Amino acid sequence: MSDFKFEVWPTEFRQINQYFGQNPQNYAQFNLPGHDGLDIMAPT
Protein backbone atom coordinates (compact mmCIF):
# COMPACT_ATOMS: atom_id res chain seq x y z
CA MET A 1 0.00 0.00 0.00
CA SER A 2 1.25 3.50 -0.80
CA ASP A 3 1.25 6.67 1.23
CA PHE A 4 -1.56 8.14 -0.88
CA LYS A 5 -3.95 10.31 1.13
CA PHE A 6 -6.99 12.34 0.06
CA GLU A 7 -6.75 16.02 1.07
CA VAL A 8 -10.56 16.16 0.84
CA TRP A 9 -12.53 12.93 0.62
CA PRO A 10 -14.52 13.02 -2.69
CA THR A 11 -17.69 11.26 -1.40
CA GLU A 12 -19.55 10.91 1.87
CA PHE A 13 -18.48 7.23 1.98
CA ARG A 14 -14.96 6.91 3.38
CA GLN A 15 -14.31 3.42 2.09
CA ILE A 16 -11.66 2.15 -0.31
CA ASN A 17 -12.89 -0.92 -2.17
CA GLN A 18 -9.66 -1.87 -3.95
CA TYR A 19 -6.15 -0.55 -3.50
CA PHE A 20 -3.50 0.00 -6.16
CA GLY A 21 -1.67 -3.25 -6.94
CA GLN A 22 -4.24 -5.58 -5.35
CA ASN A 23 -5.56 -8.76 -6.95
CA PRO A 24 -2.70 -9.52 -9.34
CA GLN A 25 -4.43 -12.77 -10.36
CA ASN A 26 -7.26 -10.72 -11.91
CA TYR A 27 -5.00 -8.34 -13.84
CA ALA A 28 -2.34 -10.75 -15.15
CA GLN A 29 -4.43 -11.33 -18.30
CA PHE A 30 -3.90 -7.62 -19.11
CA ASN A 31 -0.14 -7.79 -18.42
CA LEU A 32 -0.59 -5.69 -15.29
CA PRO A 33 1.07 -6.53 -11.97
CA GLY A 34 -2.16 -5.69 -10.12
CA HIS A 35 -5.02 -3.20 -9.97
CA ASP A 36 -3.98 -0.01 -11.73
CA GLY A 37 -5.95 2.47 -9.64
CA LEU A 38 -7.71 3.16 -6.38
CA ASP A 39 -11.42 2.33 -6.18
CA ILE A 40 -13.57 4.16 -3.67
CA MET A 41 -17.20 3.69 -2.72
CA ALA A 42 -19.53 6.28 -4.25
CA PRO A 43 -23.30 6.72 -4.22
CA THR A 44 -25.26 5.41 -7.19
PDB file of N, CA, C, O and CB in Angstrom:
ATOM      1  N   MET A   1       0.847  -1.180   0.000  1.00  0.00           N
ATOM      2  CA  MET A   1       0.000   0.000   0.000  1.00  0.00           C
ATOM      3  C   MET A   1       0.886   1.235   0.000  1.00  0.00           C
ATOM      4  O   MET A   1       1.943   1.245   0.632  1.00  0.00           O
ATOM      5  CB  MET A   1      -0.960   0.002   1.219  1.00  0.00           C
ATOM      6  N   SER A   2       0.463   2.272  -0.703  1.00  0.00           N
ATOM      7  CA  SER A   2       1.252   3.495  -0.805  1.00  0.00           C
ATOM      8  C   SER A   2       0.879   4.475   0.299  1.00  0.00           C
ATOM      9  O   SER A   2       0.031   4.199   1.148  1.00  0.00           O
ATOM     10  CB  SER A   2       1.056   4.145  -2.175  1.00  0.00           C
ATOM     11  N   ASP A   3       1.529   5.607   0.261  1.00  0.00           N
ATOM     12  CA  ASP A   3       1.255   6.665   1.233  1.00  0.00           C
ATOM     13  C   ASP A   3       0.223   7.649   0.711  1.00  0.00           C
ATOM     14  O   ASP A   3       0.126   8.767   1.218  1.00  0.00           O
ATOM     15  CB  ASP A   3       2.536   7.401   1.587  1.00  0.00           C
ATOM     16  N   PHE A   4      -0.554   7.252  -0.298  1.00  0.00           N
ATOM     17  CA  PHE A   4      -1.564   8.140  -0.876  1.00  0.00           C
ATOM     18  C   PHE A   4      -2.562   8.549   0.193  1.00  0.00           C
ATOM     19  O   PHE A   4      -2.961   7.733   1.024  1.00  0.00           O
ATOM     20  CB  PHE A   4      -2.290   7.459  -2.057  1.00  0.00           C
ATOM     21  N   LYS A   5      -2.961   9.811   0.171  1.00  0.00           N
ATOM     22  CA  LYS A   5      -3.949  10.314   1.126  1.00  0.00           C
ATOM     23  C   LYS A   5      -4.793  11.379   0.432  1.00  0.00           C
ATOM     24  O   LYS A   5      -4.254  12.259  -0.239  1.00  0.00           O
ATOM     25  CB  LYS A   5      -3.257  10.893   2.407  1.00  0.00           C
ATOM     26  N   PHE A   6      -6.114  11.302   0.592  1.00  0.00           N
ATOM     27  CA  PHE A   6      -6.987  12.341   0.065  1.00  0.00           C
ATOM     28  C   PHE A   6      -6.862  13.580   0.938  1.00  0.00           C
ATOM     29  O   PHE A   6      -6.899  13.474   2.164  1.00  0.00           O
ATOM     30  CB  PHE A   6      -8.461  11.855  -0.001  1.00  0.00           C
ATOM     31  N   GLU A   7      -6.714  14.751   0.330  1.00  0.00           N
ATOM     32  CA  GLU A   7      -6.752  16.018   1.073  1.00  0.00           C
ATOM     33  C   GLU A   7      -8.196  16.278   1.509  1.00  0.00           C
ATOM     34  O   GLU A   7      -8.458  16.669   2.647  1.00  0.00           O
ATOM     35  CB  GLU A   7      -6.201  17.212   0.199  1.00  0.00           C
ATOM     36  N   VAL A   8      -9.124  16.052   0.575  1.00  0.00           N
ATOM     37  CA  VAL A   8     -10.559  16.161   0.838  1.00  0.00           C
ATOM     38  C   VAL A   8     -11.184  14.901   0.266  1.00  0.00           C
ATOM     39  O   VAL A   8     -10.995  14.593  -0.910  1.00  0.00           O
ATOM     40  CB  VAL A   8     -11.194  17.478   0.204  1.00  0.00           C
ATOM     41  N   TRP A   9     -11.929  14.170   1.090  1.00  0.00           N
ATOM     42  CA  TRP A   9     -12.529  12.930   0.616  1.00  0.00           C
ATOM     43  C   TRP A   9     -13.606  13.269  -0.412  1.00  0.00           C
ATOM     44  O   TRP A   9     -14.443  14.128  -0.138  1.00  0.00           O
ATOM     45  CB  TRP A   9     -13.125  12.104   1.799  1.00  0.00           C
ATOM     46  N   PRO A  10     -13.620  12.622  -1.600  1.00  0.00           N
ATOM     47  CA  PRO A  10     -14.521  13.015  -2.687  1.00  0.00           C
ATOM     48  C   PRO A  10     -15.974  12.542  -2.560  1.00  0.00           C
ATOM     49  O   PRO A  10     -16.812  12.972  -3.353  1.00  0.00           O
ATOM     50  CB  PRO A  10     -13.975  12.507  -3.955  1.00  0.00           C
ATOM     51  N   THR A  11     -16.300  11.691  -1.613  1.00  0.00           N
ATOM     52  CA  THR A  11     -17.687  11.263  -1.402  1.00  0.00           C
ATOM     53  C   THR A  11     -17.962  11.221   0.092  1.00  0.00           C
ATOM     54  O   THR A  11     -17.048  11.361   0.905  1.00  0.00           O
ATOM     55  CB  THR A  11     -17.959   9.870  -2.055  1.00  0.00           C
ATOM     56  N   GLU A  12     -19.228  11.027   0.450  1.00  0.00           N
ATOM     57  CA  GLU A  12     -19.553  10.906   1.874  1.00  0.00           C
ATOM     58  C   GLU A  12     -19.182   9.532   2.438  1.00  0.00           C
ATOM     59  O   GLU A  12     -19.145   9.348   3.654  1.00  0.00           O
ATOM     60  CB  GLU A  12     -21.038  11.166   2.093  1.00  0.00           C
ATOM     61  N   PHE A  13     -18.907   8.563   1.547  1.00  0.00           N
ATOM     62  CA  PHE A  13     -18.482   7.235   1.978  1.00  0.00           C
ATOM     63  C   PHE A  13     -16.960   7.205   2.055  1.00  0.00           C
ATOM     64  O   PHE A  13     -16.290   7.419   1.045  1.00  0.00           O
ATOM     65  CB  PHE A  13     -19.010   6.133   1.011  1.00  0.00           C
ATOM     66  N   ARG A  14     -16.417   6.951   3.206  1.00  0.00           N
ATOM     67  CA  ARG A  14     -14.962   6.908   3.379  1.00  0.00           C
ATOM     68  C   ARG A  14     -14.485   5.461   3.371  1.00  0.00           C
ATOM     69  O   ARG A  14     -13.958   4.949   4.358  1.00  0.00           O
ATOM     70  CB  ARG A  14     -14.538   7.612   4.698  1.00  0.00           C
ATOM     71  N   GLN A  15     -14.690   4.819   2.221  1.00  0.00           N
ATOM     72  CA  GLN A  15     -14.310   3.419   2.089  1.00  0.00           C
ATOM     73  C   GLN A  15     -13.558   3.200   0.789  1.00  0.00           C
ATOM     74  O   GLN A  15     -14.008   3.622  -0.277  1.00  0.00           O
ATOM     75  CB  GLN A  15     -15.546   2.512   2.153  1.00  0.00           C
ATOM     76  N   ILE A  16     -12.414   2.541   0.879  1.00  0.00           N
ATOM     77  CA  ILE A  16     -11.660   2.149  -0.305  1.00  0.00           C
ATOM     78  C   ILE A  16     -11.991   0.695  -0.592  1.00  0.00           C
ATOM     79  O   ILE A  16     -11.805  -0.171   0.263  1.00  0.00           O
ATOM     80  CB  ILE A  16     -10.116   2.360  -0.109  1.00  0.00           C
ATOM     81  N   ASN A  17     -12.479   0.431  -1.794  1.00  0.00           N
ATOM     82  CA  ASN A  17     -12.886  -0.923  -2.170  1.00  0.00           C
ATOM     83  C   ASN A  17     -11.729  -1.767  -2.688  1.00  0.00           C
ATOM     84  O   ASN A  17     -11.690  -2.976  -2.460  1.00  0.00           O
ATOM     85  CB  ASN A  17     -13.965  -0.860  -3.217  1.00  0.00           C
ATOM     86  N   GLN A  18     -10.786  -1.134  -3.383  1.00  0.00           N
ATOM     87  CA  GLN A  18      -9.661  -1.873  -3.950  1.00  0.00           C
ATOM     88  C   GLN A  18      -8.466  -0.931  -4.067  1.00  0.00           C
ATOM     89  O   GLN A  18      -8.554   0.144  -4.662  1.00  0.00           O
ATOM     90  CB  GLN A  18     -10.030  -2.485  -5.340  1.00  0.00           C
ATOM     91  N   TYR A  19      -7.364  -1.356  -3.492  1.00  0.00           N
ATOM     92  CA  TYR A  19      -6.149  -0.546  -3.502  1.00  0.00           C
ATOM     93  C   TYR A  19      -5.324  -0.805  -4.752  1.00  0.00           C
ATOM     94  O   TYR A  19      -5.481  -1.830  -5.417  1.00  0.00           O
ATOM     95  CB  TYR A  19      -5.314  -0.827  -2.259  1.00  0.00           C
ATOM     96  N   PHE A  20      -4.445   0.136  -5.061  1.00  0.00           N
ATOM     97  CA  PHE A  20      -3.499   0.004  -6.161  1.00  0.00           C
ATOM     98  C   PHE A  20      -2.651  -1.250  -5.944  1.00  0.00           C
ATOM     99  O   PHE A  20      -2.133  -1.476  -4.851  1.00  0.00           O
ATOM    100  CB  PHE A  20      -2.599   1.270  -6.277  1.00  0.00           C
ATOM    101  N   GLY A  21      -2.516  -2.060  -6.992  1.00  0.00           N
ATOM    102  CA  GLY A  21      -1.674  -3.250  -6.938  1.00  0.00           C
ATOM    103  C   GLY A  21      -2.337  -4.499  -6.386  1.00  0.00           C
ATOM    104  O   GLY A  21      -1.728  -5.569  -6.406  1.00  0.00           O
ATOM    105  N   GLN A  22      -3.564  -4.398  -5.895  1.00  0.00           N
ATOM    106  CA  GLN A  22      -4.238  -5.580  -5.354  1.00  0.00           C
ATOM    107  C   GLN A  22      -4.696  -6.517  -6.467  1.00  0.00           C
ATOM    108  O   GLN A  22      -4.786  -6.128  -7.632  1.00  0.00           O
ATOM    109  CB  GLN A  22      -5.434  -5.163  -4.497  1.00  0.00           C
ATOM    110  N   ASN A  23      -4.976  -7.730  -6.092  1.00  0.00           N
ATOM    111  CA  ASN A  23      -5.563  -8.764  -6.952  1.00  0.00           C
ATOM    112  C   ASN A  23      -4.780  -9.011  -8.242  1.00  0.00           C
ATOM    113  O   ASN A  23      -5.349  -8.950  -9.332  1.00  0.00           O
ATOM    114  CB  ASN A  23      -6.974  -8.385  -7.299  1.00  0.00           C
ATOM    115  N   PRO A  24      -3.487  -9.286  -8.127  1.00  0.00           N
ATOM    116  CA  PRO A  24      -2.696  -9.518  -9.340  1.00  0.00           C
ATOM    117  C   PRO A  24      -3.235 -10.666 -10.190  1.00  0.00           C
ATOM    118  O   PRO A  24      -3.058 -10.651 -11.408  1.00  0.00           O
ATOM    119  CB  PRO A  24      -1.258  -9.801  -8.967  1.00  0.00           C
ATOM    120  N   GLN A  25      -3.879 -11.646  -9.595  1.00  0.00           N
ATOM    121  CA  GLN A  25      -4.429 -12.771 -10.357  1.00  0.00           C
ATOM    122  C   GLN A  25      -5.516 -12.308 -11.329  1.00  0.00           C
ATOM    123  O   GLN A  25      -5.718 -12.946 -12.362  1.00  0.00           O
ATOM    124  CB  GLN A  25      -4.997 -13.830  -9.402  1.00  0.00           C
ATOM    125  N   ASN A  26      -6.210 -11.231 -11.029  1.00  0.00           N
ATOM    126  CA  ASN A  26      -7.263 -10.724 -11.914  1.00  0.00           C
ATOM    127  C   ASN A  26      -6.719  -9.860 -13.048  1.00  0.00           C
ATOM    128  O   ASN A  26      -7.376  -9.710 -14.079  1.00  0.00           O
ATOM    129  CB  ASN A  26      -8.266  -9.926 -11.112  1.00  0.00           C
ATOM    130  N   TYR A  27      -5.540  -9.297 -12.872  1.00  0.00           N
ATOM    131  CA  TYR A  27      -5.001  -8.342 -13.842  1.00  0.00           C
ATOM    132  C   TYR A  27      -3.867  -8.908 -14.686  1.00  0.00           C
ATOM    133  O   TYR A  27      -3.396  -8.241 -15.607  1.00  0.00           O
ATOM    134  CB  TYR A  27      -4.519  -7.119 -13.128  1.00  0.00           C
ATOM    135  N   ALA A  28      -3.425 -10.115 -14.390  1.00  0.00           N
ATOM    136  CA  ALA A  28      -2.341 -10.746 -15.153  1.00  0.00           C
ATOM    137  C   ALA A  28      -2.716 -10.901 -16.626  1.00  0.00           C
ATOM    138  O   ALA A  28      -1.855 -10.782 -17.498  1.00  0.00           O
ATOM    139  CB  ALA A  28      -1.996 -12.117 -14.554  1.00  0.00           C
ATOM    140  N   GLN A  29      -3.991 -11.165 -16.910  1.00  0.00           N
ATOM    141  CA  GLN A  29      -4.435 -11.326 -18.300  1.00  0.00           C
ATOM    142  C   GLN A  29      -4.261 -10.050 -19.120  1.00  0.00           C
ATOM    143  O   GLN A  29      -4.264 -10.099 -20.350  1.00  0.00           O
ATOM    144  CB  GLN A  29      -5.891 -11.753 -18.332  1.00  0.00           C
ATOM    145  N   PHE A  30      -4.108  -8.904 -18.444  1.00  0.00           N
ATOM    146  CA  PHE A  30      -3.898  -7.616 -19.110  1.00  0.00           C
ATOM    147  C   PHE A  30      -2.438  -7.161 -19.024  1.00  0.00           C
ATOM    148  O   PHE A  30      -2.115  -6.009 -19.316  1.00  0.00           O
ATOM    149  CB  PHE A  30      -4.809  -6.554 -18.497  1.00  0.00           C
ATOM    150  N   ASN A  31      -1.569  -8.086 -18.619  1.00  0.00           N
ATOM    151  CA  ASN A  31      -0.144  -7.790 -18.424  1.00  0.00           C
ATOM    152  C   ASN A  31       0.088  -6.685 -17.400  1.00  0.00           C
ATOM    153  O   ASN A  31       1.011  -5.884 -17.539  1.00  0.00           O
ATOM    154  CB  ASN A  31       0.489  -7.394 -19.744  1.00  0.00           C
ATOM    155  N   LEU A  32      -0.745  -6.648 -16.382  1.00  0.00           N
ATOM    156  CA  LEU A  32      -0.587  -5.691 -15.292  1.00  0.00           C
ATOM    157  C   LEU A  32      -0.178  -6.450 -14.038  1.00  0.00           C
ATOM    158  O   LEU A  32      -0.612  -7.585 -13.839  1.00  0.00           O
ATOM    159  CB  LEU A  32      -1.899  -4.881 -15.052  1.00  0.00           C
ATOM    160  N   PRO A  33       0.643  -5.852 -13.194  1.00  0.00           N
ATOM    161  CA  PRO A  33       1.069  -6.531 -11.972  1.00  0.00           C
ATOM    162  C   PRO A  33      -0.007  -6.547 -10.886  1.00  0.00           C
ATOM    163  O   PRO A  33       0.130  -7.251  -9.886  1.00  0.00           O
ATOM    164  CB  PRO A  33       2.310  -5.872 -11.437  1.00  0.00           C
ATOM    165  N   GLY A  34      -1.075  -5.772 -11.081  1.00  0.00           N
ATOM    166  CA  GLY A  34      -2.165  -5.693 -10.118  1.00  0.00           C
ATOM    167  C   GLY A  34      -3.101  -4.570 -10.534  1.00  0.00           C
ATOM    168  O   GLY A  34      -2.960  -4.000 -11.616  1.00  0.00           O
ATOM    169  N   HIS A  35      -4.044  -4.262  -9.680  1.00  0.00           N
ATOM    170  CA  HIS A  35      -5.018  -3.203  -9.966  1.00  0.00           C
ATOM    171  C   HIS A  35      -4.294  -1.896 -10.243  1.00  0.00           C
ATOM    172  O   HIS A  35      -3.368  -1.528  -9.520  1.00  0.00           O
ATOM    173  CB  HIS A  35      -6.008  -3.031  -8.790  1.00  0.00           C
ATOM    174  N   ASP A  36      -4.717  -1.191 -11.294  1.00  0.00           N
ATOM    175  CA  ASP A  36      -3.982  -0.005 -11.734  1.00  0.00           C
ATOM    176  C   ASP A  36      -4.588   1.309 -11.249  1.00  0.00           C
ATOM    177  O   ASP A  36      -4.367   2.357 -11.857  1.00  0.00           O
ATOM    178  CB  ASP A  36      -3.911   0.010 -13.228  1.00  0.00           C
ATOM    179  N   GLY A  37      -5.342   1.257 -10.169  1.00  0.00           N
ATOM    180  CA  GLY A  37      -5.947   2.474  -9.639  1.00  0.00           C
ATOM    181  C   GLY A  37      -6.318   2.312  -8.184  1.00  0.00           C
ATOM    182  O   GLY A  37      -5.823   1.423  -7.491  1.00  0.00           O
ATOM    183  N   LEU A  38      -7.192   3.179  -7.737  1.00  0.00           N
ATOM    184  CA  LEU A  38      -7.712   3.159  -6.379  1.00  0.00           C
ATOM    185  C   LEU A  38      -9.218   3.298  -6.495  1.00  0.00           C
ATOM    186  O   LEU A  38      -9.705   4.328  -6.962  1.00  0.00           O
ATOM    187  CB  LEU A  38      -7.084   4.301  -5.485  1.00  0.00           C
ATOM    188  N   ASP A  39      -9.967   2.288  -6.084  1.00  0.00           N
ATOM    189  CA  ASP A  39     -11.422   2.326  -6.183  1.00  0.00           C
ATOM    190  C   ASP A  39     -12.009   2.735  -4.844  1.00  0.00           C
ATOM    191  O   ASP A  39     -11.670   2.177  -3.801  1.00  0.00           O
ATOM    192  CB  ASP A  39     -11.986   0.958  -6.628  1.00  0.00           C
ATOM    193  N   ILE A  40     -12.901   3.727  -4.893  1.00  0.00           N
ATOM    194  CA  ILE A  40     -13.575   4.165  -3.675  1.00  0.00           C
ATOM    195  C   ILE A  40     -15.073   3.963  -3.829  1.00  0.00           C
ATOM    196  O   ILE A  40     -15.595   3.925  -4.944  1.00  0.00           O
ATOM    197  CB  ILE A  40     -13.251   5.647  -3.361  1.00  0.00           C
ATOM    198  N   MET A  41     -15.758   3.835  -2.701  1.00  0.00           N
ATOM    199  CA  MET A  41     -17.202   3.693  -2.719  1.00  0.00           C
ATOM    200  C   MET A  41     -17.815   5.052  -3.038  1.00  0.00           C
ATOM    201  O   MET A  41     -17.377   6.077  -2.516  1.00  0.00           O
ATOM    202  CB  MET A  41     -17.730   3.140  -1.363  1.00  0.00           C
ATOM    203  N   ALA A  42     -18.825   5.053  -3.891  1.00  0.00           N
ATOM    204  CA  ALA A  42     -19.525   6.276  -4.251  1.00  0.00           C
ATOM    205  C   ALA A  42     -21.017   5.971  -4.374  1.00  0.00           C
ATOM    206  O   ALA A  42     -21.393   4.846  -4.704  1.00  0.00           O
ATOM    207  CB  ALA A  42     -18.966   6.872  -5.577  1.00  0.00           C
ATOM    208  N   PRO A  43     -21.860   6.953  -4.112  1.00  0.00           N
ATOM    209  CA  PRO A  43     -23.298   6.717  -4.221  1.00  0.00           C
ATOM    210  C   PRO A  43     -23.697   6.455  -5.667  1.00  0.00           C
ATOM    211  O   PRO A  43     -23.052   6.930  -6.602  1.00  0.00           O
ATOM    212  CB  PRO A  43     -24.080   7.912  -3.665  1.00  0.00           C
ATOM    213  N   THR A  44     -24.774   5.691  -5.833  1.00  0.00           N
ATOM    214  CA  THR A  44     -25.259   5.414  -7.190  1.00  0.00           C
ATOM    215  C   THR A  44     -26.557   6.120  -7.440  1.00  0.00           C
ATOM    216  O   THR A  44     -27.122   6.009  -8.528  1.00  0.00           O
ATOM    217  CB  THR A  44     -25.432   3.919  -7.418  1.00  0.00           C
TER     218      THR A  44
END
